[in-house]
């Protein structure tokens, strides 16, 4: 199987459309020229337009990094001191990425507590409410789409608590931006971190933070890194430039991907497309006797679901067969590595691809 024909069903990078891939052939450009500033400004404007709610009061900040880099840069909003007026950050975790945020705060020497739930469970909102009632917290951090299992966390309910106790939310939207609803005002959202190479269908290497402008105007940077300083990036990007070299050709691809998203009807239409493909895969696997890893299938996001490996079929055997037939699926993480596999439906994939995928899974089981 030619690498050009492989369909990536992992949760990013995604299979590129030809339209986005061709954008990588744009002429070379110096990142200190006026043309680059114009490119950056156009992309910042297009990111702001993905969600109507974010056009008022929020500004995007671009950086050359993975989604993890965007999350860590977003934590520049948390002060460097051990606490803000004696207050801490509350991390709500039920998977790899919530735990990773806590590790970032630890590495930065920033005071925080974790409300943890098992990776197969929803967020522990009762514990969150109890914690916020103490008045000890200046920020809440949560993961929107926890791709450890594919769970779309109930940020609607968490947002109610953030509003009730007037504590701003920092959201890891790396695997949900442009694929799921984001309610900026209703969730008391201070900022969200995202990336080009998931639901936006861009190329890995560019990520961004969408942040309230008033926060950038009213506080000092809490960055503990020279490179991952949200405030420094925003200051220079007002003029279209960045403090460090950006990945120029990846930005060309992101501009094209954002245009493609708009031409296709925006994030709502993309969400509907993902949901239809996920439903097709889930029903097809169910017919083969393969069950969802999470008991409540309604808790999954639209872009990725996890499934239990059937008896007698190892992940390696499943993966290698599918890769030979032109599909790349994803293993479970941590304790789930031998129990499950994951299928994402982002990127240039359609219903006919899912039909072929299901046929190949039927074949390897036989």
HELIX and SHEET records of a PDB file:
HELIX    1   1 UNK A    3  UNK A    5  5                                   3    
HELIX    2   2 UNK A   18  UNK A   23  1                                   6    
HELIX    3   3 UNK A   34  UNK A   48  1                                  15    
HELIX    4   4 UNK A   52  UNK A   55  5                                   4    
HELIX    5   5 UNK A   67  UNK A   74  1                                   8    
HELIX    6   6 UNK A   75  UNK A   77  5                                   3    
HELIX    7   7 UNK A   96  UNK A  107  1                                  12    
HELIX    8   8 UNK A  125  UNK A  132  1                                   8    
HELIX    9   9 UNK A  155  UNK A  164  1                                  10    
HELIX   10  10 UNK A  213  UNK A  218  1                                   6    
HELIX   11  11 UNK A  230  UNK A  237  1                                   8    
HELIX   12  12 UNK A  248  UNK A  263  1                                  16    
HELIX   13  13 UNK A  266  UNK A  287  1                                  22    
HELIX   14  14 UNK A  297  UNK A  299  5                                   3    
HELIX   15  15 UNK A  315  UNK A  324  1                                  10    
HELIX   16  16 UNK A  334  UNK A  336  5                                   3    
HELIX   17  17 UNK A  351  UNK A  365  1                                  15    
SHEET    1   A 2 UNK A   7  UNK A   8  0                                        
SHEET    2   A 2 UNK A 327  UNK A 328  1                                        
SHEET    1   B 7 UNK A  58  UNK A  64  0                                        
SHEET    2   B 7 UNK A 206  UNK A 212 -1                                        
SHEET    3   B 7 UNK A 189  UNK A 195 -1                                        
SHEET    4   B 7 UNK A 168  UNK A 172  1                                        
SHEET    5   B 7 UNK A 137  UNK A 143  1                                        
SHEET    6   B 7 UNK A  88  UNK A  93  1                                        
SHEET    7   B 7 UNK A 112  UNK A 116  1                                        
SHEET    1   C 2 UNK A 145  UNK A 146  0                                        
SHEET    2   C 2 UNK A 151  UNK A 152 -1                                        
SHEET    1   D 3 UNK A 304  UNK A 308  0                                        
SHEET    2   D 3 UNK A 340  UNK A 344 -1                                        
SHEET    3   D 3 UNK A 330  UNK A 331 -1                                        
END                                                                             
